[in-house]
Amino acid sequence: MSSIELPGPPQLGPPQSYFHCVWIDAAEDEPVEWFDELDALRWSIRCVRKYRDGRLEACSYASENWRAEMPEAPVPPLAMINRDSQFFAKEISKAEFETVWNQANGSAAG
């Protein structure tokens, strides 16, 4: 039985912006908040997902399970996301993203 060689992660540029989105009516087992570090093409470089119970999950292409966790396409523009009343998206600062990233990695290690 031969193994299939899957493509690696996308080629990403340096961080250009930071994104926060709330999914207002997310199902109980779905994340209600997304925090993403984006490159110029809006591909997620690192991301954190927050669940209703407060749990945080951090992921990047360095994660073992990146295929399951990282977005499969660039994050759409804010105006497009905000057209859907289920979502509220905005840009955040690098410092805001880093705070959540560090919290998620601290809780994962703890």
DSSP file (Angstrom, degrees, kcal/mol; ACC not computed):
  #  RESIDUE AA STRUCTURE BP1 BP2  ACC     N-H-->O    O-->H-N    N-H-->O    O-->H-N    TCO  KAPPA ALPHA  PHI   PSI    X-CA   Y-CA   Z-CA
    1    1 A M              0   0    0      0, 0.0     2,-0.3     0, 0.0     0, 0.0   0.000 360.0 360.0 360.0 120.8    0.0    0.0    0.0
    2    2 A S        -     0   0    0      1,-0.0     2,-0.3     0, 0.0     0, 0.0  -0.628 360.0-124.4 -90.2 148.3    1.6    3.3   -1.1
    3    3 A S        -     0   0    0     -2,-0.3     2,-0.5     1,-0.0    -1,-0.0  -0.667  19.9-123.9 -91.3 147.3    1.1    6.4    0.9
    4    4 A I        -     0   0    0     -2,-0.3     2,-0.8     1,-0.0    -1,-0.0  -0.763  18.3-133.5 -90.2 130.4   -0.3    9.6   -0.7
    5    5 A E        -     0   0    0     -2,-0.5     3,-0.1     3,-0.0    -1,-0.0  -0.753  23.2-155.2 -85.4 110.0    1.9   12.7   -0.4
    6    6 A L        -     0   0    0     -2,-0.8     0, 0.0     1,-0.1     0, 0.0  -0.569  24.9-100.1 -83.1 148.3   -0.4   15.5    0.6
    7    7 A P        -     0   0    0      0, 0.0    -1,-0.1     0, 0.0     0, 0.0  -0.315  39.0-119.3 -65.1 152.8    0.6   19.1   -0.2
    8    8 A G        -     0   0    0      1,-0.2     3,-0.1    -3,-0.1    -3,-0.0  -0.059  47.3 -59.8 -78.8-173.8    2.1   21.1    2.5
    9    9 A P        -     0   0    0      0, 0.0    -1,-0.2     0, 0.0     3,-0.0  -0.219  67.0 -88.3 -65.3 160.0    0.8   24.3    4.0
   10   10 A P        -     0   0    0      0, 0.0     2,-0.7     0, 0.0    51,-0.0  -0.257  44.5 -99.5 -65.1 156.9    0.3   27.3    1.8
   11   11 A Q        -     0   0    0     -3,-0.1     2,-0.3     1,-0.0     0, 0.0  -0.715  49.7-161.2 -77.5 117.8    3.1   29.8    1.2
   12   12 A L        -     0   0    0     -2,-0.7    32,-0.0    -3,-0.0    26,-0.0  -0.752  10.8-141.2-107.1 148.3    2.3   32.7    3.6
   13   13 A G        -     0   0    0     -2,-0.3     3,-0.1     1,-0.2    -1,-0.0  -0.342  44.8 -70.4 -90.1-179.0    3.5   36.2    3.7
   14   14 A P        -     0   0    0      0, 0.0    26,-0.5     0, 0.0    -1,-0.2  -0.309  68.6 -76.5 -68.7 158.6    4.3   38.2    6.8
   15   15 A P        +     0   0    0      0, 0.0    24,-0.3     0, 0.0     3,-0.1  -0.306  53.2 166.8 -57.3 134.6    1.5   39.2    9.1
   16   16 A Q        +     0   0    0     22,-3.7     2,-0.3     1,-0.4    23,-0.2   0.617  59.7   1.2-120.5 -28.4   -0.4   42.2    7.7
   17   17 A S  E     -A   38   0A   0     21,-1.8    21,-3.1    76,-0.1    -1,-0.4  -0.966  57.9-129.1-157.6 169.3   -3.6   42.4    9.9
   18   18 A Y  E     -AB  37  92A   0     74,-0.5    74,-1.9    -2,-0.3     2,-0.4  -0.978  22.7-159.3-132.3 141.4   -5.5   40.8   12.8
   19   19 A F  E     -AB  36  91A   0     17,-2.8    17,-2.3    -2,-0.4     2,-0.4  -0.927  11.6-173.9-130.2 140.1   -9.1   39.7   12.7
   20   20 A H  E     +AB  35  90A   0     70,-2.6    70,-2.6    -2,-0.4     2,-0.4  -0.999  11.3 177.8-133.1 133.0  -11.8   39.0   15.3
   21   21 A C  E     -AB  34  89A   0     13,-2.2    13,-2.6    -2,-0.4     2,-0.5  -0.999  16.2-154.3-137.4 138.9  -15.2   37.6   14.5
   22   22 A V  E     -AB  33  88A   0     66,-2.4    66,-1.9    -2,-0.4     2,-0.8  -0.952   7.5-152.6-110.4 129.7  -18.2   36.6   16.6
   23   23 A W  E >   - B   0  87A   0      9,-2.8     3,-1.4    -2,-0.5    64,-0.2  -0.891  13.3-161.7-100.0 103.7  -20.6   34.0   15.3
   24   24 A I  T 3  S+     0   0    0     62,-2.9    -1,-0.2    -2,-0.8    63,-0.1   0.863  82.5  29.3 -60.7 -45.7  -23.8   35.0   17.1
   25   25 A D  T 3  S+     0   0    0     61,-0.4    -1,-0.3     7,-0.0     3,-0.1  -0.117  82.9 158.0-109.5  36.5  -25.8   31.8   16.8
   26   26 A A    <   -     0   0    0     -3,-1.4     6,-0.1    60,-0.1    26,-0.0  -0.278  47.5-105.3 -59.9 144.1  -23.0   29.3   16.8
   27   27 A A    >   -     0   0    0      4,-0.1     3,-1.9     1,-0.1    -1,-0.1  -0.257  36.2-101.7 -63.8 159.6  -23.9   25.7   17.8
   28   28 A E  T 3  S+     0   0    0      1,-0.3    24,-0.4    -3,-0.1    25,-0.2   0.833 123.0  44.7 -55.0 -36.9  -22.8   24.6   21.2
   29   29 A D  T 3  S+     0   0    0     22,-0.1    -1,-0.3     2,-0.1    -2,-0.1   0.381 100.7  85.6 -93.1   5.1  -19.9   22.6   19.8
   30   30 A E  S <  S-     0   0    0     -3,-1.9    22,-0.5     1,-0.1     2,-0.1  -0.758  89.1 -99.5-102.7 150.9  -18.8   25.3   17.4
   31   31 A P        -     0   0    0      0, 0.0    20,-0.3     0, 0.0    -4,-0.1  -0.427  24.9-162.4 -65.8 143.4  -16.4   28.2   18.2
   32   32 A V  S    S+     0   0    0     18,-2.7    -9,-2.8     1,-0.2     2,-0.4   0.621  74.4  39.7 -99.7 -18.0  -18.2   31.5   18.9
   33   33 A E  E     -AC  22  50A   0     17,-1.8    17,-2.5   -11,-0.2     2,-0.4  -0.997  64.0-163.3-135.4 139.9  -15.2   33.7   18.4
   34   34 A W  E     -AC  21  49A   0    -13,-2.6   -13,-2.2    -2,-0.4     2,-0.4  -0.956   3.5-173.9-118.2 138.7  -12.4   33.6   15.9
   35   35 A F  E     +AC  20  48A   0     13,-2.3    13,-2.6    -2,-0.4     2,-0.4  -0.994  16.3 177.2-128.4 123.4   -9.1   35.5   16.3
   36   36 A D  E     -AC  19  47A   0    -17,-2.3   -17,-2.8    -2,-0.4     2,-0.6  -0.982  30.4-145.4-134.6 141.9   -6.7   35.3   13.3
   37   37 A E  E     -AC  18  46A   0      9,-2.7     8,-3.8    -2,-0.4     9,-0.8  -0.922  35.3-161.5 -96.9 123.4   -3.4   36.7   12.3
   38   38 A L  E     -AC  17  44A   0    -21,-3.1   -22,-3.7    -2,-0.6   -21,-1.8  -0.826  14.9-141.8-116.3 145.9   -3.6   37.3    8.5
   39   39 A D    >   -     0   0    0      4,-2.0     3,-2.1    -2,-0.3   -27,-0.0  -0.284  50.0 -81.5 -87.4-174.7   -1.1   37.8    5.7
   40   40 A A  T 3  S+     0   0    0    -26,-0.5    -1,-0.0     1,-0.3   -28,-0.0   0.780 134.0  49.8 -62.4 -27.8   -1.6   40.3    2.8
   41   41 A L  T 3  S-     0   0    0      2,-0.1    -1,-0.3    33,-0.0   -29,-0.0   0.339 120.3-110.7 -91.3   6.7   -3.9   37.8    0.9
   42   42 A R    <   +     0   0    0     -3,-2.1    33,-3.4     1,-0.3     2,-0.3   0.698  65.5 151.4  70.4  24.2   -5.9   37.2    4.2
   43   43 A W        -     0   0    0     31,-0.3    -4,-2.0     1,-0.1     2,-0.4  -0.678  52.9-111.4 -77.7 139.6   -4.6   33.7    4.7
   44   44 A S  E     +C   38   0A   0     -2,-0.3    -6,-0.2    29,-0.3     3,-0.1  -0.594  34.7 178.8 -74.4 127.6   -4.6   32.8    8.4
   45   45 A I  E    S+     0   0A   0     -8,-3.8    16,-0.8     1,-0.5     2,-0.3   0.848  75.5   1.1 -92.9 -48.0   -1.1   32.4    9.8
   46   46 A R  E    S-CD  37  60A   0     -9,-0.8    -9,-2.7    14,-0.2    -1,-0.5  -0.978  74.6-173.0-136.9 148.9   -2.1   31.7   13.4
   47   47 A C  E     -CD  36  59A   0     12,-2.8    12,-2.6    -2,-0.3     2,-0.4  -0.987  15.1-158.7-144.9 155.7   -5.6   31.4   14.8
   48   48 A V  E     -CD  35  58A   0    -13,-2.6   -13,-2.3    -2,-0.3     2,-0.4  -0.997   9.9-158.8-130.5 136.5   -7.4   31.0   18.1
   49   49 A R  E     -CD  34  57A   0      8,-2.7     8,-2.4    -2,-0.4     2,-0.4  -0.966   5.8-158.1-116.4 132.7  -11.0   29.7   18.5
   50   50 A K  E     -CD  33  56A   0    -17,-2.5   -18,-2.7    -2,-0.4   -17,-1.8  -0.930   7.7-155.2-113.1 132.8  -13.1   30.5   21.6
   51   51 A Y    >   -     0   0    0      4,-2.5     3,-2.5    -2,-0.4   -22,-0.1  -0.597  33.0-102.1-103.2 164.3  -16.0   28.3   22.6
   52   52 A R  T 3  S+     0   0    0    -22,-0.5   -23,-0.1   -24,-0.4    -1,-0.1   0.806 121.2  58.3 -55.1 -32.9  -19.1   29.2   24.7
   53   53 A D  T 3  S-     0   0    0    -25,-0.2    -1,-0.3     1,-0.1   -25,-0.0   0.430 122.3-105.9 -80.1   3.2  -17.6   27.4   27.7
   54   54 A G  S <  S+     0   0    0     -3,-2.5    -2,-0.1     1,-0.3    -1,-0.1   0.333  71.1 147.0  92.3  -7.8  -14.6   29.8   27.5
   55   55 A R        -     0   0    0     -5,-0.1    -4,-2.5     1,-0.0     2,-0.4  -0.361  33.7-153.3 -64.8 139.7  -12.2   27.2   26.2
   56   56 A L  E     -D   50   0A   0     -6,-0.2     2,-0.4    47,-0.1    -6,-0.2  -0.945   8.8-167.3-116.8 137.5   -9.5   28.5   23.8
   57   57 A E  E     -D   49   0A   0     -8,-2.4    -8,-2.7    -2,-0.4     2,-0.3  -0.991   6.2-162.1-125.0 124.4   -7.9   26.5   21.0
   58   58 A A  E     +D   48   0A   0     -2,-0.4     2,-0.3    46,-0.3   -10,-0.2  -0.817  14.5 170.3-104.2 144.5   -4.8   27.8   19.3
   59   59 A C  E     +D   47   0A   0    -12,-2.6   -12,-2.8    -2,-0.3     2,-0.3  -0.995   9.0 163.9-150.9 151.1   -3.5   26.5   15.9
   60   60 A S  E >   -D   46   0A   0     -2,-0.3     3,-1.8   -14,-0.2   -14,-0.2  -0.897  57.7 -87.7-150.1 178.3   -1.0   27.4   13.3
   61   61 A Y  T 3  S+     0   0    0    -16,-0.8     5,-0.1    -2,-0.3     6,-0.1   0.616 124.9  65.4 -70.3  -9.3    0.6   25.5   10.4
   62   62 A A  T 3  S+     0   0    0      4,-0.1    -1,-0.3     3,-0.1     2,-0.1   0.605  82.2 101.7 -81.9 -12.9    3.3   24.3   12.9
   63   63 A S  S X  S-     0   0    0     -3,-1.8     3,-1.4     1,-0.1     4,-0.2  -0.436  79.3-128.9 -72.6 144.8    0.5   22.4   14.7
   64   64 A E  T 3  S+     0   0    0      1,-0.3     3,-0.4    -2,-0.1    -1,-0.1   0.872 109.4  44.2 -58.9 -37.9    0.4   18.6   14.0
   65   65 A N  T >> S+     0   0    0      1,-0.2     4,-1.6     2,-0.1     3,-1.1  -0.022  72.5 128.9 -99.2  30.2   -3.4   18.8   13.2
   66   66 A W  H <>  +     0   0    0     -3,-1.4     4,-2.8     1,-0.3    -1,-0.2   0.826  66.5  62.2 -58.3 -33.1   -3.2   22.0   11.0
   67   67 A R  H 34 S+     0   0    0     -3,-0.4    -1,-0.3     1,-0.2    -2,-0.1   0.872 111.6  37.9 -60.6 -35.6   -5.1   20.3    8.1
   68   68 A A  H <4 S+     0   0    0     -3,-1.1    -1,-0.2     1,-0.1    -2,-0.2   0.760 126.4  35.5 -84.0 -26.6   -8.1   19.9   10.4
   69   69 A E  H  < S+     0   0    0     -4,-1.6    -2,-0.2    -9,-0.1    -3,-0.2   0.794  94.8  82.0-103.4 -32.5   -7.8   23.2   12.2
   70   70 A M  S  < S-     0   0    0     -4,-2.8   -10,-0.1    -5,-0.2   -25,-0.0  -0.495  88.8 -95.5 -81.2 146.3   -6.6   25.9    9.9
   71   71 A P        -     0   0    0      0, 0.0    -1,-0.1     0, 0.0   -27,-0.1  -0.258  24.9-141.4 -57.2 144.2   -8.9   27.7    7.5
   72   72 A E  S    S+     0   0    0      2,-0.1    -2,-0.0    -3,-0.1   -29,-0.0   0.451  81.0  24.2 -88.8  -1.3   -9.0   26.2    4.0
   73   73 A A  S    S-     0   0    0    -31,-0.1   -29,-0.3     3,-0.0   -31,-0.0  -0.955  99.0 -73.7-152.3 165.2   -9.3   29.5    2.2
   74   74 A P        -     0   0    0      0, 0.0   -31,-0.3     0, 0.0   -32,-0.1  -0.298  57.3 -99.2 -60.6 151.6   -8.4   33.2    2.9
   75   75 A V        -     0   0    0    -33,-3.4     3,-0.1     1,-0.1     6,-0.0  -0.586  44.7-116.5 -70.9 128.3  -10.6   35.0    5.3
   76   76 A P        -     0   0    0      0, 0.0    -1,-0.1     0, 0.0     5,-0.0  -0.178  40.9 -80.4 -62.5 160.9  -13.2   37.1    3.4
   77   77 A P    >>  -     0   0    0      0, 0.0     4,-2.0     0, 0.0     3,-0.5  -0.270  41.6-114.0 -58.9 149.7  -13.2   40.9    3.6
   78   78 A L  H 3> S+     0   0    0      1,-0.2     4,-3.0     2,-0.2    11,-0.2   0.883 115.0  56.6 -54.2 -43.4  -14.9   42.3    6.7
   79   79 A A  H 3> S+     0   0    0      1,-0.2     4,-0.6     2,-0.2    -1,-0.2   0.880 107.8  48.2 -60.0 -38.2  -17.7   43.9    4.7
   80   80 A M  H X4 S+     0   0    0     -3,-0.5     3,-0.8     2,-0.2     4,-0.4   0.923 113.4  46.6 -68.2 -43.9  -18.6   40.6    3.1
   81   81 A I  H >< S+     0   0    0     -4,-2.0     3,-1.6     1,-0.2     6,-0.3   0.928 109.9  53.9 -62.5 -45.1  -18.6   38.8    6.5
   82   82 A N  H 3< S+     0   0    0     -4,-3.0    -1,-0.2     1,-0.3    -2,-0.2   0.571  89.4  76.5 -72.8  -8.2  -20.7   41.6    8.1
   83   83 A R  T << S+     0   0    0     -3,-0.8     2,-0.6    -4,-0.6    -1,-0.3   0.769  85.0  74.1 -67.4 -24.6  -23.4   41.3    5.4
   84   84 A D  S X  S-     0   0    0     -3,-1.6     3,-2.2    -4,-0.4    -1,-0.0  -0.815  79.0-147.7 -92.9 119.8  -24.5   38.2    7.2
   85   85 A S  T 3  S+     0   0    0     -2,-0.6    -1,-0.1     1,-0.3   -61,-0.1   0.594  92.8  72.3 -66.2  -9.1  -26.3   39.1   10.5
   86   86 A Q  T 3  S+     0   0    0     -5,-0.1   -62,-2.9   -62,-0.1   -61,-0.4   0.670  99.0  54.6 -73.5 -17.0  -25.0   35.9   12.1
   87   87 A F  E <   -B   23   0A   0     -3,-2.2     2,-0.4    -6,-0.3   -64,-0.2  -0.885  55.0-168.7-126.2 148.3  -21.5   37.4   12.2
   88   88 A F  E     +B   22   0A   0    -66,-1.9   -66,-2.4    -2,-0.3     2,-0.4  -0.948  22.5 178.8-132.0 114.0  -19.8   40.5   13.5
   89   89 A A  E     +B   21   0A   0     -2,-0.4     2,-0.3   -68,-0.2   -68,-0.2  -0.890   6.8 158.9-119.9 146.5  -16.2   40.9   12.3
   90   90 A K  E     -B   20   0A   0    -70,-2.6   -70,-2.6    -2,-0.4     2,-0.3  -0.981  40.5-100.7-154.8 161.2  -13.6   43.6   12.9
   91   91 A E  E     -B   19   0A   0     -2,-0.3     2,-0.3   -72,-0.2   -72,-0.3  -0.632  37.7-167.8 -81.9 147.6   -9.9   44.2   12.8
   92   92 A I  E     -B   18   0A   0    -74,-1.9   -74,-0.5    -2,-0.3     2,-0.1  -0.809  25.2 -93.6-126.7 171.0   -8.0   44.1   16.0
   93   93 A S     >  -     0   0    0     -2,-0.3     4,-2.2     1,-0.1     5,-0.2  -0.406  30.5-113.9 -82.7 161.9   -4.5   45.1   17.0
   94   94 A K  H  > S+     0   0    0      1,-0.2     4,-3.0     2,-0.2     5,-0.2   0.897 119.2  55.0 -57.7 -41.3   -1.5   42.8   17.0
   95   95 A A  H  > S+     0   0    0      2,-0.2     4,-2.1     1,-0.2    -1,-0.2   0.901 106.3  50.1 -62.1 -41.5   -1.4   43.3   20.8
   96   96 A E  H  > S+     0   0    0      2,-0.2     4,-1.8     1,-0.2    -1,-0.2   0.924 113.2  46.5 -62.4 -43.9   -5.0   42.1   21.2
   97   97 A F  H  X S+     0   0    0     -4,-2.2     4,-3.0     1,-0.2    -2,-0.2   0.943 110.9  51.5 -63.0 -47.2   -4.3   39.0   19.1
   98   98 A E  H  X S+     0   0    0     -4,-3.0     4,-2.7     1,-0.2     5,-0.2   0.864 106.5  55.2 -60.4 -36.6   -1.1   38.2   21.0
   99   99 A T  H  X S+     0   0    0     -4,-2.1     4,-2.1     2,-0.2    -1,-0.2   0.940 112.8  41.2 -60.8 -47.6   -2.9   38.4   24.3
  100  100 A V  H  X S+     0   0    0     -4,-1.8     4,-2.7     2,-0.2    -2,-0.2   0.903 113.9  53.3 -68.1 -40.6   -5.5   35.9   23.2
  101  101 A W  H  X S+     0   0    0     -4,-3.0     4,-2.3     1,-0.2    -2,-0.2   0.927 111.2  46.2 -58.9 -46.0   -2.8   33.7   21.5
  102  102 A N  H  X S+     0   0    0     -4,-2.7     4,-2.2    -5,-0.2    -1,-0.2   0.887 111.9  51.0 -66.0 -39.2   -0.8   33.6   24.7
  103  103 A Q  H  X S+     0   0    0     -4,-2.1     4,-2.5    -5,-0.2     5,-0.2   0.929 111.5  48.3 -61.6 -44.7   -3.9   32.8   26.8
  104  104 A A  H  X S+     0   0    0     -4,-2.7     4,-1.8     1,-0.2   -46,-0.3   0.899 114.2  45.1 -64.6 -40.8   -4.8   30.0   24.5
  105  105 A N  H  X S+     0   0    0     -4,-2.3     4,-1.6     2,-0.2    -1,-0.2   0.830 112.7  51.7 -73.9 -31.0   -1.2   28.5   24.6
  106  106 A G  H  X S+     0   0    0     -4,-2.2     4,-1.2    -5,-0.2    -2,-0.2   0.898 112.2  45.3 -68.7 -40.5   -1.1   29.0   28.3
  107  107 A S  H  < S+     0   0    0     -4,-2.5    -2,-0.2     1,-0.2    -1,-0.2   0.824 111.0  54.2 -73.2 -29.5   -4.4   27.1   28.8
  108  108 A A  H  < S+     0   0    0     -4,-1.8    -1,-0.2    -5,-0.2    -2,-0.2   0.865 112.3  43.7 -69.4 -35.1   -3.3   24.4   26.4
  109  109 A A  H  <        0   0    0     -4,-1.6    -1,-0.2     1,-0.2    -2,-0.2   0.736 360.0 360.0 -79.4 -22.5   -0.1   23.8   28.4
  110  110 A G     <        0   0    0     -4,-1.2    -1,-0.2    -5,-0.1    -2,-0.2   0.474 360.0 360.0 -84.4 360.0   -1.9   23.9   31.7
